[in-house]
Amino acid sequence: MVGVGEASFISLAAPFIDDNAPISQKTAWLAVFYMCIPTGIAFGYVYGGLVGEHLNWRYAFWGEALLMFPFAVFGFVVKPLQLKGFSSIESKKALTPMETVSAVTDDLDASKVKGPILVGGDGISADELNKTSKSLDIHNILNRLSQFGKDMKVLLVDKVYVVNVLGYVAYTFVLGAYGYWGPKAGYNIYHMKSADMLFGGITVVCGIFGTIAGGFILDHMSATINHAFILLSGATFLGAISCFSAFCLRNLYGFLVLFAVGELLLFAAQAPVNFVCLHCVKPSLRPLAMAMSTVSIHIFGDVPSSPLFGVVQDHINNWRTTTLMLTSIFVLAAGFWFIGIFLPSVDKCTDENETQVSPNPMVDMKTLPDGNGDKGPAEVQDSNFRPPC
């Protein structure tokens, strides 16, 4: 259930921020939003350690539930978001009844059914109305599934999007295992005291400053897809070298310094990678692009990485070697994003100037005031229907 909530929230929150942020600060605003993820994880280490030590681990979950309850209520009462590339909620509500009546009437005329029981004297029987309503629901579901398939095909053939997500999957694979096994690896390699607190503290500081720095740097470079890939590949590669070197050291303090530098560089990727997801597709596909990106990094990234790390560690029985093997996967992520630099990329967020028009001109014909409903379809289209720019 947490995953369902995360995917639906991120798929709407990121496009909303992208629509409302100033043009020169779009990535910085995204960075502030994505800064909350590593910060929350890091505070989780500290919070869980303190509550578990002084009370009981169950209280940590009760406390989390109480903290999240106001946000759950807010999600139910907040006004629906209006995103670029989608028609307004009001227009959808206005169109739905007219489209339904039109579909029912057309369906009955085509089948030439005359029912004995009339509804409101309009010649439509209650039985036929129910049957047509059900068939319309099925038709709408099939249309949505068909549209989903078409949208997925668009994403899967978009080389920029695919390369970006592949790099993100490899990147998240390592971070997921770090989050689960990091404190235990630190304890076994360096005999850390309060490993949870140390890893949590480093992740809090580096997550905040690294994520925000990545957003501001990309804005300073001029936020483009090509510049985002340059920042992603460079920061991830340097971060991988720093973390790899850290686990090679025998000294605890040297490890902490290099690991902090590595995490600072790695977290700089959070805003640029999501900037690419948002801007390599047209506006109406952004929620789906963000949702599929989130699903992919969990299914292929942080979900399998922790058990796989455990299997390898059980087989090798050497924490340092296992951690070095894991860290080297950052180089794969940097490689994917390096390929993205050379791919032809266009910011499609400005390609689609979708005006708020009815998708069905016949509905407009039926709802026109001043007797325009008697006009022919051609006349109505000429006077009222305007195709998207």
C-alpha positions as CSV (number, residue, x, y, z in Angstrom):
1,M,0.0,0.0,0.0
2,V,2.9,2.4,0.6
3,G,4.2,1.7,-2.9
4,V,0.7,2.4,-4.4
5,G,0.5,5.7,-2.5
6,E,4.1,6.7,-3.5
7,A,3.6,6.1,-7.2
8,S,0.3,7.9,-7.4
9,F,1.6,10.8,-5.3
10,I,4.9,11.3,-7.2
11,S,3.3,10.9,-10.6
12,L,1.1,14.0,-9.8
13,A,3.4,16.0,-7.5
14,A,6.3,16.3,-9.9
15,P,4.3,17.5,-12.9
16,F,2.5,20.0,-10.6
17,I,5.8,21.4,-9.4
18,D,7.1,21.5,-13.0
19,D,4.0,23.5,-14.1
20,N,4.0,26.0,-11.2
21,A,7.8,26.6,-10.6
22,P,9.5,29.7,-12.2
23,I,11.2,28.8,-15.5
24,S,14.6,29.6,-14.1
25,Q,14.1,27.5,-10.9
26,K,12.2,24.4,-12.1
27,T,15.0,21.9,-11.2
28,A,15.6,23.7,-7.9
29,W,12.0,23.3,-6.9
30,L,12.1,19.6,-7.9
31,A,15.3,19.3,-5.8
32,V,13.5,20.6,-2.7
33,F,10.8,18.1,-3.2
34,Y,13.1,15.1,-3.8
35,M,15.3,16.2,-0.9
36,C,12.5,15.0,1.4
37,I,13.1,11.3,0.3
38,P,16.7,10.8,1.5
39,T,16.0,13.1,4.5
40,G,13.0,11.0,5.5
41,I,15.0,7.8,5.1
42,A,17.8,9.2,7.2
43,F,15.5,10.5,9.9
44,G,14.0,7.0,9.9
45,Y,17.3,5.5,10.9
46,V,17.6,8.0,13.8
47,Y,14.0,7.8,14.8
48,G,13.8,4.0,14.6
49,G,17.0,3.6,16.6
50,L,16.0,6.0,19.4
51,V,12.4,4.6,19.7
52,G,13.6,1.0,19.5
53,E,16.3,1.6,22.2
54,H,14.2,3.5,24.7
55,L,10.7,2.1,24.1
56,N,9.8,-0.7,21.7
57,W,10.0,-1.1,17.9
58,R,6.2,-1.3,17.7
59,Y,5.9,2.3,19.0
60,A,7.9,3.5,16.0
61,F,5.2,2.3,13.6
62,W,2.4,3.7,15.8
63,G,4.1,7.1,15.8
64,E,4.6,7.0,12.0
65,A,0.9,6.2,11.5
66,L,-0.1,9.2,13.7
67,L,2.3,11.5,11.8
68,M,0.9,10.4,8.4
69,F,-2.8,10.6,9.3
70,P,-3.2,14.4,8.7
71,F,-1.6,14.0,5.2
72,A,-4.0,11.2,4.4
73,V,-7.0,13.4,5.4
74,F,-5.5,16.3,3.3
75,G,-5.4,14.0,0.3
76,F,-9.1,13.4,0.5
77,V,-10.2,17.0,1.0
78,V,-7.7,18.9,-1.3
79,K,-9.0,20.4,-4.6
80,P,-8.1,18.1,-7.6
81,L,-4.9,19.2,-9.4
82,Q,-5.0,20.9,-12.7
83,L,-2.1,19.8,-14.8
84,K,-0.8,21.0,-18.2
85,G,-2.0,18.8,-21.0
86,F,-5.3,17.8,-19.4
87,S,-8.8,19.3,-19.6
88,S,-10.2,21.0,-16.5
89,I,-12.2,19.1,-14.0
90,E,-15.2,21.4,-14.6
91,S,-15.2,20.7,-18.3
92,K,-15.1,17.0,-17.7
93,K,-18.1,17.1,-15.4
94,A,-20.0,19.2,-17.9
95,L,-19.2,16.9,-20.8
96,T,-19.9,13.6,-19.1
97,P,-23.7,13.8,-18.9
98,M,-24.0,15.1,-22.5
99,E,-21.7,12.4,-23.8
100,T,-23.7,9.7,-21.9
101,V,-27.0,10.9,-23.2
102,S,-25.6,11.1,-26.8
103,A,-24.2,7.6,-26.6
104,V,-27.4,6.2,-25.1
105,T,-29.6,7.8,-27.8
106,D,-27.3,6.8,-30.7
107,D,-27.2,3.3,-29.4
108,L,-30.9,3.0,-29.2
109,D,-31.5,4.6,-32.6
110,A,-29.0,2.1,-34.2
111,S,-30.7,-0.9,-32.6
112,K,-34.3,0.5,-33.2
113,V,-35.5,-0.9,-29.9
114,K,-38.9,0.3,-28.6
115,G,-39.4,-0.5,-24.9
116,P,-42.8,-0.7,-23.2
117,I,-41.6,1.3,-20.2
118,L,-40.7,4.9,-20.8
119,V,-38.5,7.1,-18.7
120,G,-39.7,10.7,-18.6
121,G,-41.7,10.3,-21.8
122,D,-38.5,10.5,-24.0
123,G,-39.0,7.1,-25.5
124,I,-36.1,5.3,-23.7
125,S,-37.1,2.3,-21.7
126,A,-35.6,1.7,-18.3
127,D,-34.2,-1.7,-19.3
128,E,-32.5,-0.4,-22.4
129,L,-31.1,2.6,-20.5
130,N,-29.5,0.2,-18.0
131,K,-28.2,-2.1,-20.7
132,T,-26.7,0.8,-22.7
133,S,-25.2,2.3,-19.5
134,K,-23.4,-1.0,-18.8
135,S,-22.2,-1.3,-22.4
136,L,-21.0,2.3,-22.3
137,D,-19.0,1.5,-19.1
138,I,-17.4,-1.5,-20.7
139,H,-16.6,0.5,-23.8
140,N,-15.0,3.3,-21.7
141,I,-12.8,0.7,-19.8
142,L,-11.7,-0.8,-23.1
143,N,-10.9,2.6,-24.5
144,R,-8.8,3.5,-21.4
145,L,-6.9,0.2,-21.6
146,S,-6.3,0.8,-25.3
147,Q,-5.1,4.3,-24.6
148,F,-2.8,3.0,-21.8
149,G,-1.3,0.5,-24.3
150,K,-0.6,3.3,-26.8
151,D,0.9,5.5,-24.2
152,M,3.2,2.7,-22.9
153,K,4.3,2.1,-26.5
154,V,5.2,5.8,-26.8
155,L,7.3,5.6,-23.6
156,L,9.1,2.3,-24.5
157,V,10.2,3.6,-27.9
158,D,11.5,6.8,-26.5
159,K,15.2,6.2,-26.2
160,V,15.9,9.2,-23.9
161,Y,13.2,8.0,-21.5
162,V,14.4,4.3,-21.5
163,V,18.1,5.2,-21.0
164,N,17.2,7.6,-18.2
165,V,15.1,5.0,-16.4
166,L,17.7,2.2,-16.9
167,G,20.3,4.5,-15.2
168,Y,17.9,5.3,-12.5
169,V,17.2,1.6,-11.8
170,A,20.9,0.8,-11.4
171,Y,21.4,3.9,-9.2
172,T,18.4,2.9,-7.0
173,F,19.6,-0.7,-6.8
174,V,22.7,0.4,-4.9
175,L,21.0,3.0,-2.7
176,G,18.4,0.5,-1.7
177,A,21.0,-2.0,-0.5
178,Y,22.9,0.8,1.2
179,G,19.8,1.8,3.1
180,Y,19.1,-1.7,4.3
181,W,22.6,-3.2,4.8
182,G,24.8,0.0,5.2
183,P,24.7,0.2,9.0
184,K,25.4,-3.5,9.4
185,A,28.2,-3.4,6.9
186,G,29.7,-0.4,8.7
187,Y,29.5,-2.2,12.0
188,N,31.2,-5.3,10.7
189,I,33.9,-3.6,8.6
190,Y,34.7,-0.7,10.9
191,H,33.2,-1.8,14.2
192,M,31.1,1.4,14.4
193,K,29.2,2.2,17.6
194,S,25.7,3.4,16.8
195,A,26.0,2.7,13.1
196,D,22.4,3.6,12.5
197,M,23.0,7.1,13.9
198,L,26.2,7.6,11.9
199,F,24.7,6.4,8.6
200,G,21.5,8.3,9.3
201,G,23.4,11.5,10.1
202,I,25.5,11.3,7.0
203,T,22.5,10.6,4.8
204,V,20.5,13.5,6.3
205,V,23.3,16.1,5.7
206,C,24.4,14.8,2.3
207,G,20.8,14.1,1.1
208,I,19.7,17.7,1.9
209,F,22.8,19.5,0.5
210,G,23.4,17.1,-2.4
211,T,19.9,17.1,-3.7
212,I,19.5,20.9,-3.5
213,A,22.9,21.4,-5.0
214,G,22.1,19.2,-8.0
215,G,18.9,21.2,-8.7
216,F,20.6,24.6,-8.5
217,I,23.6,23.5,-10.6
218,L,21.4,22.2,-13.4
219,D,19.4,25.5,-13.3
220,H,22.7,27.4,-13.4
221,M,23.8,25.3,-16.4
222,S,20.5,26.1,-18.2
223,A,18.1,23.2,-17.5
224,T,18.1,21.1,-20.6
225,I,17.9,17.3,-21.1
226,N,21.5,17.2,-22.5
227,H,22.9,19.2,-19.5
228,A,21.0,16.9,-17.1
229,F,22.6,13.8,-18.6
230,I,26.0,15.5,-18.3
231,L,25.4,16.3,-14.6
232,L,24.0,12.8,-14.0
233,S,26.8,10.9,-15.5
234,G,29.6,13.1,-14.0
235,A,28.2,13.3,-10.5
236,T,27.4,9.6,-10.3
237,F,30.7,8.5,-11.7
238,L,32.7,10.7,-9.2
239,G,30.4,9.6,-6.4
240,A,31.0,6.0,-7.3
241,I,34.8,6.5,-7.2
242,S,34.5,8.3,-3.8
243,C,32.3,5.6,-2.2
244,F,34.4,2.8,-3.7
245,S,37.6,4.4,-2.3
246,A,35.9,4.8,1.1
247,F,35.2,1.1,1.5
248,C,38.8,0.4,0.5
249,L,40.2,2.4,3.4
250,R,41.0,0.7,6.8
251,N,40.6,3.9,8.8
252,L,37.1,4.8,10.1
253,Y,37.5,8.6,9.8
254,G,38.9,8.4,6.3
255,F,35.9,6.2,5.4
256,L,33.4,8.7,6.8
257,V,34.9,11.6,4.9
258,L,35.1,9.9,1.5
259,F,31.7,8.3,2.0
260,A,30.1,11.6,2.8
261,V,31.6,13.2,-0.3
262,G,30.4,10.3,-2.4
263,E,26.9,10.5,-1.0
264,L,26.9,14.3,-1.6
265,L,27.7,13.7,-5.3
266,L,25.3,10.8,-5.7
267,F,22.3,12.7,-4.2
268,A,22.9,15.5,-6.7
269,A,21.3,13.1,-9.3
270,Q,17.9,13.2,-7.7
271,A,16.5,16.4,-9.4
272,P,18.1,16.0,-12.8
273,V,17.0,12.4,-13.3
274,N,13.4,13.4,-12.7
275,F,13.7,16.5,-14.8
276,V,14.6,14.3,-17.7
277,C,11.5,12.1,-17.0
278,L,9.3,15.1,-17.1
279,H,10.7,16.9,-20.1
280,C,11.4,14.0,-22.5
281,V,7.7,13.3,-22.9
282,K,4.7,15.5,-23.8
283,P,2.8,17.1,-20.9
284,S,-0.2,14.6,-21.0
285,L,2.3,11.7,-20.6
286,R,4.2,13.1,-17.6
287,P,2.1,11.4,-14.8
288,L,2.4,8.0,-16.6
289,A,6.1,8.6,-17.2
290,M,6.7,9.4,-13.5
291,A,4.6,6.5,-12.3
292,M,6.4,3.9,-14.6
293,S,9.7,5.3,-13.5
294,T,8.8,4.9,-9.9
295,V,7.5,1.4,-10.4
296,S,10.6,0.4,-12.4
297,I,13.2,1.6,-9.8
298,H,11.4,-0.4,-7.1
299,I,10.7,-3.6,-9.0
300,F,14.1,-3.8,-10.6
301,G,16.1,-1.6,-8.1
302,D,15.8,-1.3,-4.4
303,V,13.3,-4.3,-3.9
304,P,15.6,-7.1,-5.2
305,S,18.9,-5.4,-4.3
306,S,18.7,-6.1,-0.5
307,P,18.0,-9.8,-0.7
308,L,20.5,-10.2,-3.5
309,F,23.2,-8.5,-1.4
310,G,22.3,-10.8,1.4
311,V,22.7,-13.9,-0.8
312,V,26.1,-12.7,-2.1
313,Q,27.3,-11.9,1.4
314,D,26.3,-15.3,2.6
315,H,28.2,-16.9,-0.2
316,I,31.4,-14.7,0.0
317,N,31.3,-14.0,3.7
318,N,33.3,-10.8,3.3
319,W,31.5,-7.5,4.0
320,R,34.1,-5.3,2.4
321,T,34.2,-7.3,-0.9
322,T,30.4,-7.5,-1.1
323,T,30.0,-3.8,-0.5
324,L,32.7,-3.0,-3.1
325,M,30.9,-5.2,-5.7
326,L,27.6,-3.4,-4.9
327,T,29.2,0.1,-5.2
328,S,30.6,-0.7,-8.6
329,I,27.1,-0.8,-10.0
330,F,27.0,3.0,-9.7
331,V,29.4,3.0,-12.7
332,L,26.8,1.2,-14.7
333,A,24.3,3.9,-13.9
334,A,26.8,6.6,-14.9
335,G,27.3,4.7,-18.1
336,F,23.6,4.7,-19.0
337,W,23.4,8.4,-18.4
338,F,26.6,9.0,-20.3
339,I,24.9,7.4,-23.4
340,G,22.0,9.8,-22.9
341,I,24.3,12.7,-23.6
342,F,24.7,11.6,-27.3
343,L,21.0,10.8,-27.9
344,P,19.0,13.4,-29.8
345,S,16.8,15.1,-27.2
346,V,14.0,17.6,-27.4
347,D,12.2,19.2,-24.5
348,K,8.7,18.1,-25.4
349,C,7.1,19.9,-22.4
350,T,6.7,22.9,-24.7
351,D,5.6,20.9,-27.8
352,E,2.0,20.4,-26.7
353,N,-0.1,23.5,-26.3
354,E,-3.3,21.7,-25.4
355,T,-6.3,24.1,-25.3
356,Q,-9.3,23.2,-23.3
357,V,-11.6,21.9,-26.0
358,S,-14.1,19.2,-26.1
359,P,-12.8,15.9,-27.5
360,N,-16.2,15.4,-29.2
361,P,-17.5,18.2,-31.5
362,M,-21.0,16.6,-31.5
363,V,-21.2,17.3,-27.8
364,D,-20.4,21.0,-28.4
365,M,-23.2,21.1,-31.0
366,K,-25.7,19.9,-28.4
367,T,-24.7,22.3,-25.7
368,L,-24.5,25.5,-27.7
369,P,-26.8,28.3,-26.5
370,D,-29.1,30.5,-28.6
371,G,-30.5,27.8,-30.7
372,N,-27.2,26.7,-32.2
373,G,-28.1,23.2,-31.4
374,D,-30.2,23.2,-34.6
375,K,-27.2,23.9,-36.7
376,G,-25.6,21.2,-38.8
377,P,-22.3,19.6,-37.7
378,A,-20.2,21.5,-40.3
379,E,-21.7,24.8,-39.2
380,V,-21.1,24.1,-35.5
381,Q,-17.5,23.1,-36.1
382,D,-16.8,26.2,-38.1
383,S,-18.3,28.5,-35.5
384,N,-17.2,26.8,-32.3
385,F,-14.6,24.0,-32.7
386,R,-11.0,24.9,-32.7
387,P,-8.3,22.3,-33.1
388,P,-5.4,22.2,-30.6
389,C,-2.4,24.5,-31.5
